[in-house]
Amino acid sequence: MLESQDQQRLKIAIGQAQQLVGRDSLVHVAGEFANEEDVHELASEAAFNHVATLVFPDSVDDVRSFLAESGFDTSATVASTVVRNRLARRYGVPEESLEVSIILASSRSDAQVGVEVFAVPRSCAERAAPGMVADERAHDWESHLAWVLTGDPERARRICTEKMAMVPDGGGYNPHQDVESGGRSVLYFRAPVREGLPARFELTCAGHYPDVLAAHIRSGAEAPGAPTKLLSILAGHWAARAVHVAVEIGLCDVLGQGPLTAGDVAQQTDCDPAAVDRLLRYLTHLGVVRRLGENKYSNTPLGALLRADSPFSDLTRMYGGEFYDAWREFASAVRTGHTAFSHKYGVEHFDYFAERPTTARTFDRSMQAVTNLVADELSRTFPFPAGAMVVDIGGGNGTLLRAILRENPEVSGILFDREHVSCNAVAEHEDASYRSRFSSVAGDFFAEVPGSGDIYLLSRVLHDWNDEDCVRILAACRRACGAGAELLVLERLLPDAETGAPDISLTAPWDMQMLAITGGRERTRSEYGTLLTKAGFRLDEVRPLPVDMNVLVAVPAAAGPDGQPGSGVPSPGFRAR
Ligand SMILES: C[S@@+](CC[C@H](N)C(=O)[O-])C[C@H]1O[C@@H](n2cnc3c(N)ncnc32)[C@H](O)[C@@H]1O
């Protein structure tokens, strides 16, 4: 069924499309810029194509039926990648948890009246991110107007930004669309708000224009919004502090019991009512909480992640605690190349944890936040073969190994980590159903790692270390593993420079975290390939995982480290596929 809000949304999109069809539609939306000669020229080279909107039906067929009843023919459904990615980022959920379909529709009476509908089944949206439906309906972030260009895209881009006060808002190239014309390029803009029209514009044209796209994406950072953007960057640590304080005072825990007023929250957290009122307003702005009727607040999906039962609350404590204090010394890290952490505490962070059991536990739990998001997908991508022995090197408290052992009842696992970490981990797995298949070994991965493995895991270990140390860790794995073993390296990847695409992933900020805290770095695929080769492995393939993570699959090369023959005990030759 289509709820009345969605019916209304589709009716509005159809009405706008009917209104905009025709040669002068761009002039129509140009508002105070409608008299510019250039705008008229651009309008003559830009055919209105569609109005896009997002709805939450029971099923995609409900959208088709509604459009058919409204006099529209619909195309085959296509899976969306761009809108799905944006929604996943906005709500902090894995992309895989969202089904987003695209339905293109054109009016039977005038084929130029086009509507593009993004449809997310309501049950899927509510399951993945409770509150998404209401948020999207309230803010209308995904609606846009689209034109197809026949003229020069660079000229069009300049007219839009210089003559129509539009702000570049990303773009892309899809080689799979319009294949016979060399693919399709898309430029996105944010436009001055015009009463009743979406504030996002899309210009598309056949062909690939890498220089135009690069200039457009670059200028997004330099556009008239730059001062505002700079101010919000400078205020970035206020956001991190506010979220950290929300965790410290247990704000999201009390809101987890149900909607509360600022006064209730202040009372239950033992804080100043006026200050909490203002904090809640800022947390609303950040999307952590949402304001309901009767001056009550509730957690958004983001706020729910900050409750004490979520490892993200431990991550927040780490980032807002020792790591935040270390970041004050970031200038020293940039000047010397040595970690800000060691400047602050006089010792590197893993040694610091070894001396402080409580902080170490918080760190180990904090690692679970991301590991939980990738563990299931890894188990799905690699059906670990029955009888295999999985060795998780630097496996922390065993979250990843636990997911693998639960999912694969015929698989056994060894958790390998430093003494203080593996001791804690054993206790955590004591009552688990897979206990008889789980063992924990303490040691130092620079010296030696367990030798009986068929599949070795290095999850978010290598990015903690410099190249030289990585080769030492990998070489220890290479010495331990037999010819038929496999090594799975889980890491984020920096883009290889030659793609020229802007890096909007989480990898670049995390590279700074590695510089400040661990002394390691994030790397490109080819940089990991080089390290693996040096240690006697061959990088075979890379597969994506949620939250910008990847699994790099490597196998022992014929020669061992630095060209020496491998010396590991031969394994039975299990393959993780
Ligand atoms: C960033 S954590 C990753 C934890 C886990 N693999 C995950 O992905 O959630 C890095 C791990 O390496 C471990 N580690 C650091 N130095 C080590 C060493 N010399 N030998 C063994 N483990 C070490 C740390 O204790 C920590 O658990």
The ligand as an ORCA input file, in Angstrom:
! r2SCAN-3c Opt
* xyz 0 1
  C      43.191     -2.122     16.032
  S      43.123     -3.534     17.009
  C      42.196     -4.617     15.950
  C      41.441     -5.660     16.711
  C      40.644     -6.629     15.849
  N      41.471     -7.355     14.926
  C      39.509     -5.902     15.126
  O      39.562     -5.755     13.910
  O      38.566     -5.491     15.807
  C      44.770     -4.139     16.898
  C      45.052     -5.331     17.782
  O      46.446     -5.693     17.641
  C      46.884     -6.143     18.914
  N      48.347     -6.069     19.008
  C      49.108     -4.949     19.079
  N      50.403     -5.281     19.163
  C      50.477     -6.621     19.150
  C      51.557     -7.547     19.175
  N      52.831     -7.127     19.236
  N      51.278     -8.868     19.127
  C      49.984     -9.302     19.051
  N      48.917     -8.463     19.011
  C      49.163     -7.136     19.058
  C      46.204     -5.183     19.850
  O      46.207     -5.663     21.193
  C      44.818     -5.067     19.243
  O      43.936     -6.017     19.767
*
